[in-house]
Amino acid sequence: MKRTDSIQGLYQSLDQLTGELETIGENESAATLRHRLHAVAWTSSSELLEELLALLPALSQSAKTSWPPNIQRHANDLQHAIRTLLSSQH
């Protein structure tokens, strides 16, 4: 996983997760994540981070099949990184 101690690093890691989801056939989850990252205009980085913090577990729960452990671990690591980034902004 790429460094996630900045918003840019987080974007790169989330793009990597999107590719991993596509690899396992979770195209709808990947498209949702890609849309939130690149098509929605966020008013602040905090707004984006809070949305992603809610979105990642929701995507995992709504997946057609259970995510493989490595992908689930990647998503969990990203949630931790998001929490860390949010706490540093407050």
PDB file of N, CA, C and O in Angstrom:
ATOM      1  N   MET A   1       0.847  -1.176   0.000  1.00  0.00           N
ATOM      2  CA  MET A   1       0.000   0.000   0.000  1.00  0.00           C
ATOM      3  C   MET A   1       0.890   1.234   0.000  1.00  0.00           C
ATOM      4  O   MET A   1       1.913   1.276   0.683  1.00  0.00           O
ATOM      5  N   LYS A   2       0.495   2.224  -0.763  1.00  0.00           N
ATOM      6  CA  LYS A   2       1.239   3.470  -0.836  1.00  0.00           C
ATOM      7  C   LYS A   2       1.075   4.257   0.468  1.00  0.00           C
ATOM      8  O   LYS A   2       0.191   3.963   1.273  1.00  0.00           O
ATOM      9  N   ARG A   3       1.933   5.255   0.664  1.00  0.00           N
ATOM     10  CA  ARG A   3       1.825   6.103   1.855  1.00  0.00           C
ATOM     11  C   ARG A   3       0.469   6.786   1.881  1.00  0.00           C
ATOM     12  O   ARG A   3      -0.032   7.252   0.857  1.00  0.00           O
ATOM     13  N   THR A   4      -0.107   6.836   3.052  1.00  0.00           N
ATOM     14  CA  THR A   4      -1.420   7.460   3.192  1.00  0.00           C
ATOM     15  C   THR A   4      -1.412   8.529   4.267  1.00  0.00           C
ATOM     16  O   THR A   4      -2.405   8.729   4.967  1.00  0.00           O
ATOM     17  N   ASP A   5      -0.277   9.221   4.393  1.00  0.00           N
ATOM     18  CA  ASP A   5      -0.197  10.275   5.405  1.00  0.00           C
ATOM     19  C   ASP A   5      -0.503  11.642   4.816  1.00  0.00           C
ATOM     20  O   ASP A   5      -0.268  12.669   5.452  1.00  0.00           O
ATOM     21  N   SER A   6      -1.028  11.649   3.594  1.00  0.00           N
ATOM     22  CA  SER A   6      -1.460  12.884   2.944  1.00  0.00           C
ATOM     23  C   SER A   6      -2.673  12.563   2.088  1.00  0.00           C
ATOM     24  O   SER A   6      -2.946  11.403   1.782  1.00  0.00           O
ATOM     25  N   ILE A   7      -3.389  13.599   1.709  1.00  0.00           N
ATOM     26  CA  ILE A   7      -4.556  13.397   0.850  1.00  0.00           C
ATOM     27  C   ILE A   7      -4.128  12.782  -0.483  1.00  0.00           C
ATOM     28  O   ILE A   7      -4.791  11.880  -0.994  1.00  0.00           O
ATOM     29  N   GLN A   8      -3.034  13.265  -1.037  1.00  0.00           N
ATOM     30  CA  GLN A   8      -2.570  12.720  -2.320  1.00  0.00           C
ATOM     31  C   GLN A   8      -2.202  11.244  -2.186  1.00  0.00           C
ATOM     32  O   GLN A   8      -2.547  10.441  -3.052  1.00  0.00           O
ATOM     33  N   GLY A   9      -1.513  10.884  -1.121  1.00  0.00           N
ATOM     34  CA  GLY A   9      -1.175   9.479  -0.888  1.00  0.00           C
ATOM     35  C   GLY A   9      -2.417   8.633  -0.706  1.00  0.00           C
ATOM     36  O   GLY A   9      -2.480   7.491  -1.161  1.00  0.00           O
ATOM     37  N   LEU A  10      -3.408   9.207  -0.034  1.00  0.00           N
ATOM     38  CA  LEU A  10      -4.670   8.503   0.162  1.00  0.00           C
ATOM     39  C   LEU A  10      -5.352   8.256  -1.184  1.00  0.00           C
ATOM     40  O   LEU A  10      -5.843   7.156  -1.436  1.00  0.00           O
ATOM     41  N   TYR A  11      -5.385   9.265  -2.043  1.00  0.00           N
ATOM     42  CA  TYR A  11      -5.977   9.106  -3.372  1.00  0.00           C
ATOM     43  C   TYR A  11      -5.303   7.965  -4.118  1.00  0.00           C
ATOM     44  O   TYR A  11      -5.978   7.143  -4.736  1.00  0.00           O
ATOM     45  N   GLN A  12      -3.981   7.909  -4.066  1.00  0.00           N
ATOM     46  CA  GLN A  12      -3.245   6.852  -4.776  1.00  0.00           C
ATOM     47  C   GLN A  12      -3.609   5.479  -4.225  1.00  0.00           C
ATOM     48  O   GLN A  12      -3.801   4.534  -4.990  1.00  0.00           O
ATOM     49  N   SER A  13      -3.704   5.364  -2.913  1.00  0.00           N
ATOM     50  CA  SER A  13      -4.062   4.086  -2.306  1.00  0.00           C
ATOM     51  C   SER A  13      -5.498   3.696  -2.620  1.00  0.00           C
ATOM     52  O   SER A  13      -5.798   2.521  -2.830  1.00  0.00           O
ATOM     53  N   LEU A  14      -6.377   4.679  -2.651  1.00  0.00           N
ATOM     54  CA  LEU A  14      -7.770   4.387  -2.990  1.00  0.00           C
ATOM     55  C   LEU A  14      -7.902   3.985  -4.464  1.00  0.00           C
ATOM     56  O   LEU A  14      -8.705   3.115  -4.800  1.00  0.00           O
ATOM     57  N   ASP A  15      -7.124   4.610  -5.329  1.00  0.00           N
ATOM     58  CA  ASP A  15      -7.111   4.190  -6.732  1.00  0.00           C
ATOM     59  C   ASP A  15      -6.598   2.760  -6.852  1.00  0.00           C
ATOM     60  O   ASP A  15      -7.097   1.983  -7.665  1.00  0.00           O
ATOM     61  N   GLN A  16      -5.605   2.417  -6.042  1.00  0.00           N
ATOM     62  CA  GLN A  16      -5.085   1.049  -6.035  1.00  0.00           C
ATOM     63  C   GLN A  16      -6.178   0.080  -5.575  1.00  0.00           C
ATOM     64  O   GLN A  16      -6.344  -0.990  -6.160  1.00  0.00           O
ATOM     65  N   LEU A  17      -6.915   0.447  -4.541  1.00  0.00           N
ATOM     66  CA  LEU A  17      -8.016  -0.390  -4.062  1.00  0.00           C
ATOM     67  C   LEU A  17      -9.066  -0.551  -5.150  1.00  0.00           C
ATOM     68  O   LEU A  17      -9.617  -1.638  -5.324  1.00  0.00           O
ATOM     69  N   THR A  18      -9.347   0.511  -5.877  1.00  0.00           N
ATOM     70  CA  THR A  18     -10.313   0.439  -6.970  1.00  0.00           C
ATOM     71  C   THR A  18      -9.885  -0.615  -7.992  1.00  0.00           C
ATOM     72  O   THR A  18     -10.706  -1.411  -8.447  1.00  0.00           O
ATOM     73  N   GLY A  19      -8.613  -0.618  -8.346  1.00  0.00           N
ATOM     74  CA  GLY A  19      -8.097  -1.620  -9.280  1.00  0.00           C
ATOM     75  C   GLY A  19      -8.210  -3.029  -8.722  1.00  0.00           C
ATOM     76  O   GLY A  19      -8.538  -3.963  -9.452  1.00  0.00           O
ATOM     77  N   GLU A  20      -7.941  -3.186  -7.435  1.00  0.00           N
ATOM     78  CA  GLU A  20      -8.061  -4.495  -6.795  1.00  0.00           C
ATOM     79  C   GLU A  20      -9.511  -4.976  -6.829  1.00  0.00           C
ATOM     80  O   GLU A  20      -9.773  -6.154  -7.070  1.00  0.00           O
ATOM     81  N   LEU A  21     -10.442  -4.071  -6.590  1.00  0.00           N
ATOM     82  CA  LEU A  21     -11.857  -4.441  -6.635  1.00  0.00           C
ATOM     83  C   LEU A  21     -12.267  -4.874  -8.037  1.00  0.00           C
ATOM     84  O   LEU A  21     -13.014  -5.840  -8.199  1.00  0.00           O
ATOM     85  N   GLU A  22     -11.786  -4.169  -9.035  1.00  0.00           N
ATOM     86  CA  GLU A  22     -12.092  -4.554 -10.418  1.00  0.00           C
ATOM     87  C   GLU A  22     -11.529  -5.938 -10.733  1.00  0.00           C
ATOM     88  O   GLU A  22     -12.156  -6.724 -11.442  1.00  0.00           O
ATOM     89  N   THR A  23     -10.361  -6.223 -10.211  1.00  0.00           N
ATOM     90  CA  THR A  23      -9.716  -7.519 -10.452  1.00  0.00           C
ATOM     91  C   THR A  23     -10.566  -8.682  -9.953  1.00  0.00           C
ATOM     92  O   THR A  23     -10.571  -9.755 -10.557  1.00  0.00           O
ATOM     93  N   ILE A  24     -11.287  -8.471  -8.844  1.00  0.00           N
ATOM     94  CA  ILE A  24     -12.119  -9.554  -8.302  1.00  0.00           C
ATOM     95  C   ILE A  24     -13.566  -9.471  -8.772  1.00  0.00           C
ATOM     96  O   ILE A  24     -14.426 -10.195  -8.270  1.00  0.00           O
ATOM     97  N   GLY A  25     -13.838  -8.589  -9.736  1.00  0.00           N
ATOM     98  CA  GLY A  25     -15.181  -8.499 -10.298  1.00  0.00           C
ATOM     99  C   GLY A  25     -16.135  -7.598  -9.543  1.00  0.00           C
ATOM    100  O   GLY A  25     -17.332  -7.596  -9.828  1.00  0.00           O
ATOM    101  N   GLU A  26     -15.641  -6.841  -8.596  1.00  0.00           N
ATOM    102  CA  GLU A  26     -16.483  -5.899  -7.845  1.00  0.00           C
ATOM    103  C   GLU A  26     -16.510  -4.552  -8.574  1.00  0.00           C
ATOM    104  O   GLU A  26     -16.109  -3.522  -8.034  1.00  0.00           O
ATOM    105  N   ASN A  27     -16.996  -4.597  -9.819  1.00  0.00           N
ATOM    106  CA  ASN A  27     -16.974  -3.416 -10.679  1.00  0.00           C
ATOM    107  C   ASN A  27     -17.890  -2.302 -10.177  1.00  0.00           C
ATOM    108  O   ASN A  27     -17.565  -1.123 -10.316  1.00  0.00           O
ATOM    109  N   GLU A  28     -19.014  -2.664  -9.603  1.00  0.00           N
ATOM    110  CA  GLU A  28     -19.931  -1.642  -9.085  1.00  0.00           C
ATOM    111  C   GLU A  28     -19.303  -0.902  -7.899  1.00  0.00           C
ATOM    112  O   GLU A  28     -19.384   0.323  -7.811  1.00  0.00           O
ATOM    113  N   SER A  29     -18.681  -1.649  -6.998  1.00  0.00           N
ATOM    114  CA  SER A  29     -18.003  -1.018  -5.856  1.00  0.00           C
ATOM    115  C   SER A  29     -16.862  -0.133  -6.340  1.00  0.00           C
ATOM    116  O   SER A  29     -16.675   0.979  -5.846  1.00  0.00           O
ATOM    117  N   ALA A  30     -16.101  -0.633  -7.312  1.00  0.00           N
ATOM    118  CA  ALA A  30     -14.982   0.139  -7.857  1.00  0.00           C
ATOM    119  C   ALA A  30     -15.486   1.424  -8.512  1.00  0.00           C
ATOM    120  O   ALA A  30     -14.892   2.488  -8.335  1.00  0.00           O
ATOM    121  N   ALA A  31     -16.571   1.326  -9.261  1.00  0.00           N
ATOM    122  CA  ALA A  31     -17.126   2.511  -9.939  1.00  0.00           C
ATOM    123  C   ALA A  31     -17.631   3.531  -8.922  1.00  0.00           C
ATOM    124  O   ALA A  31     -17.448   4.734  -9.108  1.00  0.00           O
ATOM    125  N   THR A  32     -18.260   3.063  -7.860  1.00  0.00           N
ATOM    126  CA  THR A  32     -18.751   3.970  -6.817  1.00  0.00           C
ATOM    127  C   THR A  32     -17.593   4.703  -6.158  1.00  0.00           C
ATOM    128  O   THR A  32     -17.642   5.918  -5.964  1.00  0.00           O
ATOM    129  N   LEU A  33     -16.563   3.960  -5.818  1.00  0.00           N
ATOM    130  CA  LEU A  33     -15.395   4.570  -5.185  1.00  0.00           C
ATOM    131  C   LEU A  33     -14.716   5.557  -6.129  1.00  0.00           C
ATOM    132  O   LEU A  33     -14.366   6.664  -5.721  1.00  0.00           O
ATOM    133  N   ARG A  34     -14.529   5.166  -7.378  1.00  0.00           N
ATOM    134  CA  ARG A  34     -13.896   6.056  -8.364  1.00  0.00           C
ATOM    135  C   ARG A  34     -14.716   7.337  -8.559  1.00  0.00           C
ATOM    136  O   ARG A  34     -14.155   8.428  -8.658  1.00  0.00           O
ATOM    137  N   HIS A  35     -16.038   7.201  -8.612  1.00  0.00           N
ATOM    138  CA  HIS A  35     -16.912   8.372  -8.778  1.00  0.00           C
ATOM    139  C   HIS A  35     -16.751   9.337  -7.598  1.00  0.00           C
ATOM    140  O   HIS A  35     -16.610  10.544  -7.793  1.00  0.00           O
ATOM    141  N   ARG A  36     -16.773   8.800  -6.375  1.00  0.00           N
ATOM    142  CA  ARG A  36     -16.642   9.660  -5.194  1.00  0.00           C
ATOM    143  C   ARG A  36     -15.295  10.369  -5.177  1.00  0.00           C
ATOM    144  O   ARG A  36     -15.196  11.522  -4.755  1.00  0.00           O
ATOM    145  N   LEU A  37     -14.264   9.676  -5.636  1.00  0.00           N
ATOM    146  CA  LEU A  37     -12.924  10.264  -5.616  1.00  0.00           C
ATOM    147  C   LEU A  37     -12.711  11.313  -6.687  1.00  0.00           C
ATOM    148  O   LEU A  37     -12.089  12.346  -6.437  1.00  0.00           O
ATOM    149  N   HIS A  38     -13.226  11.053  -7.885  1.00  0.00           N
ATOM    150  CA  HIS A  38     -12.825  11.860  -9.035  1.00  0.00           C
ATOM    151  C   HIS A  38     -13.941  12.656  -9.707  1.00  0.00           C
ATOM    152  O   HIS A  38     -13.660  13.514 -10.544  1.00  0.00           O
ATOM    153  N   ALA A  39     -15.197  12.391  -9.360  1.00  0.00           N
ATOM    154  CA  ALA A  39     -16.278  13.094 -10.049  1.00  0.00           C
ATOM    155  C   ALA A  39     -17.081  14.019  -9.142  1.00  0.00           C
ATOM    156  O   ALA A  39     -17.760  14.924  -9.625  1.00  0.00           O
ATOM    157  N   VAL A  40     -17.009  13.802  -7.858  1.00  0.00           N
ATOM    158  CA  VAL A  40     -17.771  14.636  -6.916  1.00  0.00           C
ATOM    159  C   VAL A  40     -16.900  15.813  -6.501  1.00  0.00           C
ATOM    160  O   VAL A  40     -15.719  15.648  -6.198  1.00  0.00           O
ATOM    161  N   ALA A  41     -17.488  16.986  -6.490  1.00  0.00           N
ATOM    162  CA  ALA A  41     -16.777  18.190  -6.040  1.00  0.00           C
ATOM    163  C   ALA A  41     -16.990  18.334  -4.528  1.00  0.00           C
ATOM    164  O   ALA A  41     -18.103  18.599  -4.072  1.00  0.00           O
ATOM    165  N   TRP A  42     -15.924  18.157  -3.769  1.00  0.00           N
ATOM    166  CA  TRP A  42     -15.999  18.252  -2.317  1.00  0.00           C
ATOM    167  C   TRP A  42     -15.647  19.670  -1.884  1.00  0.00           C
ATOM    168  O   TRP A  42     -14.760  20.303  -2.457  1.00  0.00           O
ATOM    169  N   THR A  43     -16.345  20.160  -0.874  1.00  0.00           N
ATOM    170  CA  THR A  43     -16.081  21.514  -0.401  1.00  0.00           C
ATOM    171  C   THR A  43     -14.853  21.575   0.503  1.00  0.00           C
ATOM    172  O   THR A  43     -14.255  22.636   0.684  1.00  0.00           O
ATOM    173  N   SER A  44     -14.483  20.418   1.072  1.00  0.00           N
ATOM    174  CA  SER A  44     -13.289  20.380   1.920  1.00  0.00           C
ATOM    175  C   SER A  44     -12.734  18.964   1.938  1.00  0.00           C
ATOM    176  O   SER A  44     -13.439  18.004   1.624  1.00  0.00           O
ATOM    177  N   SER A  45     -11.484  18.846   2.303  1.00  0.00           N
ATOM    178  CA  SER A  45     -10.905  17.510   2.406  1.00  0.00           C
ATOM    179  C   SER A  45     -11.557  16.734   3.552  1.00  0.00           C
ATOM    180  O   SER A  45     -11.681  15.511   3.481  1.00  0.00           O
ATOM    181  N   SER A  46     -11.968  17.431   4.595  1.00  0.00           N
ATOM    182  CA  SER A  46     -12.648  16.761   5.707  1.00  0.00           C
ATOM    183  C   SER A  46     -13.957  16.133   5.246  1.00  0.00           C
ATOM    184  O   SER A  46     -14.298  15.026   5.662  1.00  0.00           O
ATOM    185  N   GLU A  47     -14.680  16.827   4.399  1.00  0.00           N
ATOM    186  CA  GLU A  47     -15.940  16.295   3.874  1.00  0.00           C
ATOM    187  C   GLU A  47     -15.668  15.007   3.082  1.00  0.00           C
ATOM    188  O   GLU A  47     -16.383  14.018   3.239  1.00  0.00           O
ATOM    189  N   LEU A  48     -14.649  15.026   2.247  1.00  0.00           N
ATOM    190  CA  LEU A  48     -14.275  13.841   1.475  1.00  0.00           C
ATOM    191  C   LEU A  48     -13.883  12.704   2.416  1.00  0.00           C
ATOM    192  O   LEU A  48     -14.351  11.577   2.253  1.00  0.00           O
ATOM    193  N   LEU A  49     -13.039  12.987   3.387  1.00  0.00           N
ATOM    194  CA  LEU A  49     -12.570  11.943   4.294  1.00  0.00           C
ATOM    195  C   LEU A  49     -13.726  11.317   5.073  1.00  0.00           C
ATOM    196  O   LEU A  49     -13.775  10.098   5.241  1.00  0.00           O
ATOM    197  N   GLU A  50     -14.639  12.135   5.540  1.00  0.00           N
ATOM    198  CA  GLU A  50     -15.791  11.606   6.277  1.00  0.00           C
ATOM    199  C   GLU A  50     -16.657  10.737   5.375  1.00  0.00           C
ATOM    200  O   GLU A  50     -17.157   9.699   5.807  1.00  0.00           O
ATOM    201  N   GLU A  51     -16.837  11.152   4.132  1.00  0.00           N
ATOM    202  CA  GLU A  51     -17.608  10.352   3.177  1.00  0.00           C
ATOM    203  C   GLU A  51     -16.923   9.014   2.923  1.00  0.00           C
ATOM    204  O   GLU A  51     -17.584   7.976   2.901  1.00  0.00           O
ATOM    205  N   LEU A  52     -15.614   9.027   2.733  1.00  0.00           N
ATOM    206  CA  LEU A  52     -14.872   7.793   2.477  1.00  0.00           C
ATOM    207  C   LEU A  52     -14.904   6.869   3.687  1.00  0.00           C
ATOM    208  O   LEU A  52     -14.974   5.649   3.536  1.00  0.00           O
ATOM    209  N   LEU A  53     -14.853   7.437   4.872  1.00  0.00           N
ATOM    210  CA  LEU A  53     -14.892   6.644   6.094  1.00  0.00           C
ATOM    211  C   LEU A  53     -16.216   5.886   6.211  1.00  0.00           C
ATOM    212  O   LEU A  53     -16.243   4.768   6.726  1.00  0.00           O
ATOM    213  N   ALA A  54     -17.291   6.473   5.747  1.00  0.00           N
ATOM    214  CA  ALA A  54     -18.595   5.796   5.734  1.00  0.00           C
ATOM    215  C   ALA A  54     -18.727   4.854   4.534  1.00  0.00           C
ATOM    216  O   ALA A  54     -19.358   3.802   4.632  1.00  0.00           O
ATOM    217  N   LEU A  55     -18.134   5.234   3.414  1.00  0.00           N
ATOM    218  CA  LEU A  55     -18.304   4.478   2.171  1.00  0.00           C
ATOM    219  C   LEU A  55     -17.578   3.134   2.182  1.00  0.00           C
ATOM    220  O   LEU A  55     -18.148   2.131   1.752  1.00  0.00           O
ATOM    221  N   LEU A  56     -16.356   3.092   2.655  1.00  0.00           N
ATOM    222  CA  LEU A  56     -15.572   1.852   2.562  1.00  0.00           C
ATOM    223  C   LEU A  56     -16.251   0.662   3.247  1.00  0.00           C
ATOM    224  O   LEU A  56     -16.364  -0.394   2.625  1.00  0.00           O
ATOM    225  N   PRO A  57     -16.705   0.783   4.495  1.00  0.00           N
ATOM    226  CA  PRO A  57     -17.385  -0.373   5.089  1.00  0.00           C
ATOM    227  C   PRO A  57     -18.711  -0.694   4.394  1.00  0.00           C
ATOM    228  O   PRO A  57     -19.102  -1.858   4.307  1.00  0.00           O
ATOM    229  N   ALA A  58     -19.393   0.327   3.905  1.00  0.00           N
ATOM    230  CA  ALA A  58     -20.656   0.084   3.197  1.00  0.00           C
ATOM    231  C   ALA A  58     -20.418  -0.707   1.916  1.00  0.00           C
ATOM    232  O   ALA A  58     -21.202  -1.597   1.584  1.00  0.00           O
ATOM    233  N   LEU A  59     -19.353  -0.394   1.199  1.00  0.00           N
ATOM    234  CA  LEU A  59     -19.032  -1.134  -0.017  1.00  0.00           C
ATOM    235  C   LEU A  59     -18.712  -2.587   0.306  1.00  0.00           C
ATOM    236  O   LEU A  59     -19.156  -3.499  -0.391  1.00  0.00           O
ATOM    237  N   SER A  60     -17.950  -2.794   1.352  1.00  0.00           N
ATOM    238  CA  SER A  60     -17.576  -4.152   1.749  1.00  0.00           C
ATOM    239  C   SER A  60     -18.810  -4.962   2.134  1.00  0.00           C
ATOM    240  O   SER A  60     -18.926  -6.131   1.767  1.00  0.00           O
ATOM    241  N   GLN A  61     -19.722  -4.352   2.864  1.00  0.00           N
ATOM    242  CA  GLN A  61     -20.924  -5.051   3.314  1.00  0.00           C
ATOM    243  C   GLN A  61     -21.884  -5.346   2.167  1.00  0.00           C
ATOM    244  O   GLN A  61     -22.608  -6.341   2.204  1.00  0.00           O
ATOM    245  N   SER A  62     -21.894  -4.491   1.153  1.00  0.00           N
ATOM    246  CA  SER A  62     -22.834  -4.687   0.045  1.00  0.00           C
ATOM    247  C   SER A  62     -22.225  -5.491  -1.107  1.00  0.00           C
ATOM    248  O   SER A  62     -22.878  -5.706  -2.128  1.00  0.00           O
ATOM    249  N   ALA A  63     -20.987  -5.929  -0.944  1.00  0.00           N
ATOM    250  CA  ALA A  63     -20.299  -6.677  -2.005  1.00  0.00           C
ATOM    251  C   ALA A  63     -21.049  -7.967  -2.322  1.00  0.00           C
ATOM    252  O   ALA A  63     -21.677  -8.574  -1.454  1.00  0.00           O
ATOM    253  N   LYS A  64     -20.968  -8.366  -3.586  1.00  0.00           N
ATOM    254  CA  LYS A  64     -21.627  -9.597  -4.027  1.00  0.00           C
ATOM    255  C   LYS A  64     -21.011 -10.820  -3.354  1.00  0.00           C
ATOM    256  O   LYS A  64     -21.717 -11.780  -3.047  1.00  0.00           O
ATOM    257  N   THR A  65     -19.722 -10.792  -3.127  1.00  0.00           N
ATOM    258  CA  THR A  65     -19.026 -11.864  -2.417  1.00  0.00           C
ATOM    259  C   THR A  65     -18.109 -11.214  -1.388  1.00  0.00           C
ATOM    260  O   THR A  65     -17.802 -10.026  -1.478  1.00  0.00           O
ATOM    261  N   SER A  66     -17.684 -11.992  -0.428  1.00  0.00           N
ATOM    262  CA  SER A  66     -16.754 -11.456   0.567  1.00  0.00           C
ATOM    263  C   SER A  66     -15.454 -11.064  -0.115  1.00  0.00           C
ATOM    264  O   SER A  66     -14.951 -11.782  -0.979  1.00  0.00           O
ATOM    265  N   TRP A  67     -14.921  -9.930   0.277  1.00  0.00           N
ATOM    266  CA  TRP A  67     -13.643  -9.502  -0.279  1.00  0.00           C
ATOM    267  C   TRP A  67     -12.551 -10.436   0.243  1.00  0.00           C
ATOM    268  O   TRP A  67     -12.593 -10.857   1.399  1.00  0.00           O
ATOM    269  N   PRO A  68     -11.586 -10.757  -0.598  1.00  0.00           N
ATOM    270  CA  PRO A  68     -10.443 -11.554  -0.121  1.00  0.00           C
ATOM    271  C   PRO A  68      -9.754 -10.833   1.040  1.00  0.00           C
ATOM    272  O   PRO A  68      -9.813  -9.607   1.135  1.00  0.00           O
ATOM    273  N   PRO A  69      -9.103 -11.594   1.919  1.00  0.00           N
ATOM    274  CA  PRO A  69      -8.482 -10.985   3.104  1.00  0.00           C
ATOM    275  C   PRO A  69      -7.527  -9.831   2.779  1.00  0.00           C
ATOM    276  O   PRO A  69      -7.509  -8.833   3.499  1.00  0.00           O
ATOM    277  N   ASN A  70      -6.744  -9.948   1.722  1.00  0.00           N
ATOM    278  CA  ASN A  70      -5.787  -8.881   1.407  1.00  0.00           C
ATOM    279  C   ASN A  70      -6.503  -7.583   1.018  1.00  0.00           C
ATOM    280  O   ASN A  70      -6.040  -6.496   1.362  1.00  0.00           O
ATOM    281  N   ILE A  71      -7.612  -7.689   0.313  1.00  0.00           N
ATOM    282  CA  ILE A  71      -8.356  -6.492  -0.083  1.00  0.00           C
ATOM    283  C   ILE A  71      -9.087  -5.915   1.125  1.00  0.00           C
ATOM    284  O   ILE A  71      -9.123  -4.697   1.299  1.00  0.00           O
ATOM    285  N   GLN A  72      -9.662  -6.763   1.951  1.00  0.00           N
ATOM    286  CA  GLN A  72     -10.330  -6.279   3.156  1.00  0.00           C
ATOM    287  C   GLN A  72      -9.329  -5.593   4.075  1.00  0.00           C
ATOM    288  O   GLN A  72      -9.632  -4.556   4.666  1.00  0.00           O
ATOM    289  N   ARG A  73      -8.131  -6.174   4.197  1.00  0.00           N
ATOM    290  CA  ARG A  73      -7.075  -5.571   5.028  1.00  0.00           C
ATOM    291  C   ARG A  73      -6.681  -4.204   4.464  1.00  0.00           C
ATOM    292  O   ARG A  73      -6.476  -3.254   5.219  1.00  0.00           O
ATOM    293  N   HIS A  74      -6.576  -4.108   3.130  1.00  0.00           N
ATOM    294  CA  HIS A  74      -6.239  -2.834   2.482  1.00  0.00           C
ATOM    295  C   HIS A  74      -7.317  -1.795   2.810  1.00  0.00           C
ATOM    296  O   HIS A  74      -6.998  -0.657   3.154  1.00  0.00           O
ATOM    297  N   ALA A  75      -8.574  -2.181   2.704  1.00  0.00           N
ATOM    298  CA  ALA A  75      -9.677  -1.260   3.016  1.00  0.00           C
ATOM    299  C   ALA A  75      -9.634  -0.853   4.489  1.00  0.00           C
ATOM    300  O   ALA A  75      -9.858   0.312   4.816  1.00  0.00           O
ATOM    301  N   ASN A  76      -9.348  -1.806   5.376  1.00  0.00           N
ATOM    302  CA  ASN A  76      -9.252  -1.487   6.814  1.00  0.00           C
ATOM    303  C   ASN A  76      -8.091  -0.539   7.086  1.00  0.00           C
ATOM    304  O   ASN A  76      -8.215   0.396   7.877  1.00  0.00           O
ATOM    305  N   ASP A  77      -6.962  -0.786   6.425  1.00  0.00           N
ATOM    306  CA  ASP A  77      -5.806   0.109   6.591  1.00  0.00           C
ATOM    307  C   ASP A  77      -6.137   1.520   6.110  1.00  0.00           C
ATOM    308  O   ASP A  77      -5.716   2.505   6.716  1.00  0.00           O
ATOM    309  N   LEU A  78      -6.893   1.607   5.019  1.00  0.00           N
ATOM    310  CA  LEU A  78      -7.296   2.916   4.505  1.00  0.00           C
ATOM    311  C   LEU A  78      -8.225   3.626   5.482  1.00  0.00           C
ATOM    312  O   LEU A  78      -8.113   4.837   5.669  1.00  0.00           O
ATOM    313  N   GLN A  79      -9.134   2.894   6.101  1.00  0.00           N
ATOM    314  CA  GLN A  79     -10.018   3.510   7.090  1.00  0.00           C
ATOM    315  C   GLN A  79      -9.213   4.062   8.255  1.00  0.00           C
ATOM    316  O   GLN A  79      -9.499   5.150   8.754  1.00  0.00           O
ATOM    317  N   HIS A  80      -8.213   3.317   8.685  1.00  0.00           N
ATOM    318  CA  HIS A  80      -7.339   3.796   9.765  1.00  0.00           C
ATOM    319  C   HIS A  80      -6.598   5.069   9.335  1.00  0.00           C
ATOM    320  O   HIS A  80      -6.504   6.030  10.099  1.00  0.00           O
ATOM    321  N   ALA A  81      -6.079   5.062   8.112  1.00  0.00           N
ATOM    322  CA  ALA A  81      -5.364   6.237   7.594  1.00  0.00           C
ATOM    323  C   ALA A  81      -6.296   7.443   7.502  1.00  0.00           C
ATOM    324  O   ALA A  81      -5.890   8.568   7.792  1.00  0.00           O
ATOM    325  N   ILE A  82      -7.536   7.209   7.100  1.00  0.00           N
ATOM    326  CA  ILE A  82      -8.512   8.306   7.002  1.00  0.00           C
ATOM    327  C   ILE A  82      -8.783   8.885   8.388  1.00  0.00           C
ATOM    328  O   ILE A  82      -8.813  10.103   8.560  1.00  0.00           O
ATOM    329  N   ARG A  83      -8.976   8.023   9.363  1.00  0.00           N
ATOM    330  CA  ARG A  83      -9.198   8.503  10.745  1.00  0.00           C
ATOM    331  C   ARG A  83      -8.014   9.342  11.225  1.00  0.00           C
ATOM    332  O   ARG A  83      -8.198  10.371  11.875  1.00  0.00           O
ATOM    333  N   THR A  84      -6.803   8.896  10.901  1.00  0.00           N
ATOM    334  CA  THR A  84      -5.596   9.617  11.293  1.00  0.00           C
ATOM    335  C   THR A  84      -5.559  10.983  10.616  1.00  0.00           C
ATOM    336  O   THR A  84      -5.269  11.991  11.260  1.00  0.00           O
ATOM    337  N   LEU A  85      -5.849  11.017   9.324  1.00  0.00           N
ATOM    338  CA  LEU A  85      -5.856  12.303   8.596  1.00  0.00           C
ATOM    339  C   LEU A  85      -6.939  13.233   9.153  1.00  0.00           C
ATOM    340  O   LEU A  85      -6.708  14.433   9.303  1.00  0.00           O
ATOM    341  N   LEU A  86      -8.097  12.691   9.453  1.00  0.00           N
ATOM    342  CA  LEU A  86      -9.171  13.523  10.017  1.00  0.00           C
ATOM    343  C   LEU A  86      -8.764  14.098  11.366  1.00  0.00           C
ATOM    344  O   LEU A  86      -9.009  15.272  11.642  1.00  0.00           O
ATOM    345  N   SER A  87      -8.144  13.277  12.205  1.00  0.00           N
ATOM    346  CA  SER A  87      -7.770  13.772  13.531  1.00  0.00           C
ATOM    347  C   SER A  87      -6.680  14.849  13.438  1.00  0.00           C
ATOM    348  O   SER A  87      -6.601  15.730  14.294  1.00  0.00           O
ATOM    349  N   SER A  88      -5.856  14.776  12.416  1.00  0.00           N
ATOM    350  CA  SER A  88      -4.803  15.799  12.253  1.00  0.00           C
ATOM    351  C   SER A  88      -5.355  17.110  11.710  1.00  0.00           C
ATOM    352  O   SER A  88      -4.698  18.146  11.797  1.00  0.00           O
ATOM    353  N   GLN A  89      -6.558  17.067  11.153  1.00  0.00           N
ATOM    354  CA  GLN A  89      -7.162  18.290  10.614  1.00  0.00           C
ATOM    355  C   GLN A  89      -7.959  19.054  11.650  1.00  0.00           C
ATOM    356  O   GLN A  89      -8.314  20.212  11.433  1.00  0.00           O
ATOM    357  N   HIS A  90      -8.240  18.424  12.762  1.00  0.00           N
ATOM    358  CA  HIS A  90      -9.064  19.078  13.794  1.00  0.00           C
ATOM    359  C   HIS A  90      -8.223  19.610  14.910  1.00  0.00           C
ATOM    360  O   HIS A  90      -8.752  20.189  15.860  1.00  0.00           O
TER     361      HIS A  90
END
